[in-house]
Amino acid sequence: MLWKDGARAAFALGFDLDGATIWRNKAERLPGGESFIKGPSIGEYGLKVGALRVMEILDEYDIKATWFIPAENIIRYPELIEKILDHGHEITNHDYDHRGEFGSTPDEQISTFEKCQDVFVKYTGLRAYGFRATGSVMEETRKWMYTDGGFLYESSEHSGDKCCYMEFGDLKTRAVNIPCRDQMMDDYMQTVMNNYPQVLVNMPRIAPYKNAYRNWIRELEAMVRYGGVGSPAFHPQISGSPGRSMMLEKLCKYLAEHRSEIWTTTCLDIARYFKEQMEGEDPFGGESYAELTVTFDQGGEKDA
């Protein structure tokens, strides 16, 4: 299908705002892990510095992105979340604390997702409409998520390169799968190395930045050629660091220069457009993302 304004491909810059959660969870499994400093400090850098630098770059090229955020970081960094929303970006679900342990039964997992939604609504006035997994989600849970749970899309799976509806056995939902290009386009996979806790395991060194950047551009070129759709898994603690932010800036410049071929927007916009083309109407009746929010209150309560 052709995308908005005749673009051949649809692309959503996706930023996983993990912060220190991912490092803390790794360190907990290692002797003396509670005393580690380097890993958590990298995560905190992403929240305190990297995310702001990423937003500056996105602003320069007039690009809106989707930020996948553990609910814990919504609570801990309300001022940053406010800035992300003020810049016109989408925020959505990325687990509660990035442990990937949603629960041992469907009911427990559903309770975890409801807990996350409560945090989003309380602190931002906006529920999460999308999801990026950090661990295994049971099929019964996902059936709930994409029906009664009200999630409109998922961007977790890297198999495939086209939008489609989420299906589970005989159940065909109206929620949209937006492939996550997490192995082909992941700043963490290709440009991170830490010795303890070991990242990445069994990989001897990080790739030269020019190689990683060329990989990303080839993926975009192929998306245009084959009519693809996708979202990368970028991380402000990585993409917002000085050297790697230059890669991100070059990528955003490329996207801005190829707007006629690549519709670069948020995951939610892609899901809405797909549903509108397939079903004949926008699920939000044409309201903008900003119109779905209420006034943000830094005290942690939404205004009436």
ZAMAR-267153 format. One record per residue (C-alpha): x, y, z. Coordinates in Angstrom, 3 decimals, decimal comma. Last residue first. Layout:
# ZAMAR-267153
X  Y  Z
X  Y  Z
...
//
This chain:
# ZAMAR-267153
X  Y  Z
-9,927  17,282  35,089
-6,227  17,766  35,514
-4,018  14,695  35,674
-2,143  14,002  38,876
1,604  13,530  39,264
2,612  16,833  40,804
4,142  17,781  37,493
0,673  18,340  36,055
0,202  17,704  32,358
-2,885  19,229  30,773
-4,972  16,524  29,124
-3,956  14,380  26,194
-6,014  13,047  23,277
-5,984  16,445  21,585
-2,181  16,307  21,400
-2,419  13,043  19,459
-4,606  14,746  16,899
-8,319  13,994  16,651
-9,461  12,585  13,296
-12,221  10,390  14,675
-9,896  8,564  17,018
-10,185  5,125  15,375
-9,728  6,734  11,927
-12,273  5,423  9,465
-12,604  3,268  6,350
-11,533  -0,029  7,864
-8,392  -0,948  5,935
-7,219  2,546  4,985
-8,226  4,005  8,356
-6,631  1,098  10,194
-3,338  1,584  8,364
-3,415  5,339  8,980
-4,100  4,853  12,684
-1,319  2,281  13,072
1,155  4,519  11,258
0,142  7,529  13,340
0,532  5,486  16,521
3,997  4,360  15,509
5,009  7,987  15,123
6,057  9,709  11,883
8,495  9,379  9,002
6,692  8,856  5,677
9,539  7,670  3,482
9,550  8,361  -0,269
8,470  12,019  -0,445
10,107  12,658  2,931
13,511  11,645  1,589
15,607  14,662  2,599
14,098  14,705  6,080
14,864  10,993  6,508
18,473  11,511  5,455
18,844  14,451  7,837
17,369  12,299  10,614
19,938  9,583  9,879
22,808  12,076  9,858
21,632  13,433  13,229
21,353  9,923  14,644
24,909  9,131  13,570
26,089  12,403  15,130
24,255  11,383  18,304
26,496  8,318  18,308
29,596  10,371  18,906
28,146  12,590  21,626
25,852  10,190  23,530
22,151  10,636  22,787
21,895  7,595  20,531
23,189  5,388  23,360
21,463  6,537  26,565
18,659  7,766  24,303
18,031  4,176  23,105
17,086  3,154  19,563
14,922  0,151  18,721
14,041  0,776  15,094
10,485  1,074  13,721
9,148  -0,515  10,578
7,188  -0,484  7,351
8,243  -1,725  3,928
7,196  -0,914  0,392
9,782  -3,126  -1,270
12,074  -0,497  -2,758
11,356  2,121  -0,117
11,961  -0,321  2,720
15,109  -1,496  0,935
16,535  2,023  0,938
15,654  2,361  4,608
17,424  -0,889  5,480
20,449  0,160  3,458
20,553  3,453  5,381
20,514  1,638  8,716
23,321  -0,715  7,753
25,378  2,235  6,518
25,031  3,855  9,927
26,196  0,709  11,698
29,225  0,450  9,433
30,135  4,122  9,866
29,913  3,764  13,633
32,533  1,046  13,717
30,931  -2,057  15,231
31,310  -2,846  18,926
33,610  -5,615  19,996
33,884  -9,351  20,702
30,211  -10,356  20,676
29,574  -13,351  22,907
27,336  -11,359  25,278
26,813  -7,722  24,298
27,088  -6,428  26,889
28,774  -8,139  29,838
27,726  -6,912  33,233
30,601  -6,235  33,508
32,522  -5,535  30,286
30,319  -3,022  28,504
30,071  -2,666  24,739
27,424  -0,813  22,788
27,350  0,126  19,085
25,540  -2,580  17,119
22,950  -4,125  19,409
22,296  -0,931  21,371
21,978  1,292  18,295
19,379  -1,091  16,881
18,422  -1,103  13,218
18,885  -4,582  11,725
18,432  -6,482  14,971
15,587  -4,445  16,417
13,722  -3,646  13,226
10,465  -3,649  15,157
7,664  -4,615  12,796
4,479  -2,555  13,228
1,723  -5,066  14,065
-1,698  -3,450  14,103
-4,668  -4,144  16,370
-7,964  -5,050  14,703
-7,888  -8,584  16,101
-8,229  -11,906  14,322
-8,758  -14,705  16,825
-8,620  -18,186  15,298
-5,046  -18,717  16,417
-3,763  -15,372  17,631
-3,762  -12,668  14,967
-2,402  -9,109  15,093
-3,378  -7,167  11,962
-0,688  -6,485  9,396
1,936  -3,867  8,629
4,847  -5,017  6,502
8,493  -5,967  7,140
8,260  -9,443  8,587
9,907  -10,931  11,630
11,265  -8,242  13,936
8,418  -8,536  16,427
8,083  -5,901  19,101
6,127  -2,951  17,744
2,574  -3,596  18,936
-0,547  -1,676  18,001
-3,951  -0,389  19,072
-3,965  -1,458  22,730
-7,485  -1,313  24,171
-7,224  -4,071  26,762
-10,624  -5,490  25,699
-9,284  -6,533  22,292
-5,569  -6,216  21,555
-4,355  -6,561  25,136
-6,817  -9,345  25,958
-5,578  -11,557  23,134
-2,041  -10,644  24,199
-2,706  -11,948  27,688
-4,158  -15,193  26,365
-1,068  -15,608  24,168
1,304  -15,172  27,079
3,788  -12,295  26,993
7,488  -13,130  27,037
9,978  -10,374  27,722
10,809  -6,715  27,121
7,919  -6,163  24,720
7,098  -2,961  22,878
3,500  -1,803  23,321
1,152  0,755  21,834
-1,876  2,804  22,864
-0,534  3,940  26,226
-3,094  5,925  28,214
-2,912  9,687  28,500
-3,459  12,034  31,435
0,305  12,155  31,861
1,069  11,108  35,444
-2,155  9,398  36,470
-3,034  8,068  33,013
0,406  6,617  32,326
0,693  5,163  35,836
-2,747  3,527  35,661
-1,813  2,109  32,267
1,242  0,440  33,765
-0,836  -1,121  36,556
-3,316  -2,361  33,945
-0,449  -3,995  32,072
0,777  -5,691  35,241
-2,747  -6,874  36,125
-3,059  -8,397  32,665
0,144  -10,315  33,322
-1,107  -11,618  36,655
-4,421  -12,692  35,110
-2,638  -14,376  32,191
-0,536  -16,392  34,649
3,162  -16,342  35,645
3,535  -12,558  35,644
4,901  -9,751  33,486
8,530  -10,641  33,985
10,362  -8,788  31,225
12,304  -6,930  33,887
11,981  -3,621  32,066
10,438  -1,831  35,079
6,739  -1,526  34,197
6,869  -2,820  30,618
7,603  -0,654  27,557
4,293  1,166  27,059
3,797  4,390  25,120
4,832  7,997  24,657
4,194  9,842  21,381
6,146  12,954  20,490
4,843  16,510  20,113
7,735  18,369  21,728
5,518  19,132  24,726
4,977  15,389  25,158
8,702  14,703  25,403
9,147  17,708  27,677
6,428  16,471  30,047
8,077  13,057  30,161
11,325  14,747  31,158
9,569  16,666  33,935
7,856  13,493  35,167
11,126  11,590  35,635
10,685  9,014  38,403
7,021  8,144  37,825
7,209  7,870  34,032
10,510  6,065  34,550
8,806  3,300  36,519
6,212  2,983  33,744
8,915  1,685  31,401
8,954  3,990  28,350
8,697  3,366  24,619
9,124  6,799  23,019
7,591  7,208  19,576
9,039  9,893  17,329
8,099  13,173  15,679
10,498  14,642  13,131
10,878  18,339  12,344
14,537  18,014  11,307
15,952  20,340  13,957
13,299  19,227  16,441
14,419  15,593  16,155
18,006  16,641  16,824
17,048  18,693  19,878
14,876  15,828  21,118
17,796  13,408  20,921
19,978  15,815  22,909
17,322  16,028  25,615
17,019  12,241  25,760
20,777  11,815  26,063
21,320  14,184  28,974
19,312  13,311  32,114
17,458  10,196  31,021
20,180  8,703  28,857
22,839  9,625  31,394
20,834  7,701  33,985
21,230  4,560  31,893
24,974  4,996  31,480
25,232  5,606  35,230
23,378  2,355  35,856
26,015  0,438  33,865
29,085  2,140  35,360
28,235  2,016  39,058
27,974  -1,590  40,179
27,434  -2,002  43,933
24,151  -3,922  43,674
25,849  -6,367  41,320
28,033  -7,811  44,042
27,723  -11,260  42,491
25,690  -11,033  39,257
21,961  -11,511  38,603
21,032  -8,133  40,063
23,441  -6,499  37,624
21,335  -7,320  34,567
18,153  -5,891  36,113
19,988  -2,787  37,260
21,420  -2,273  33,789
18,008  -2,536  32,096
16,350  -0,262  34,629
19,004  2,475  34,542
17,256  4,438  31,816
15,065  2,327  29,566
13,754  5,103  27,329
13,372  2,865  24,283
13,323  5,274  21,340
11,374  4,386  18,190
11,788  6,388  14,992
8,703  5,488  13,001
8,983  4,603  9,331
6,403  4,230  6,582
7,493  3,333  3,044
6,444  4,164  -0,531
5,180  7,645  0,290
2,121  8,775  -1,692
1,138  11,677  0,540
0,519  9,271  3,442
1,365  5,666  2,675
1,002  3,615  -0,475
0,000  0,000  0,000
//
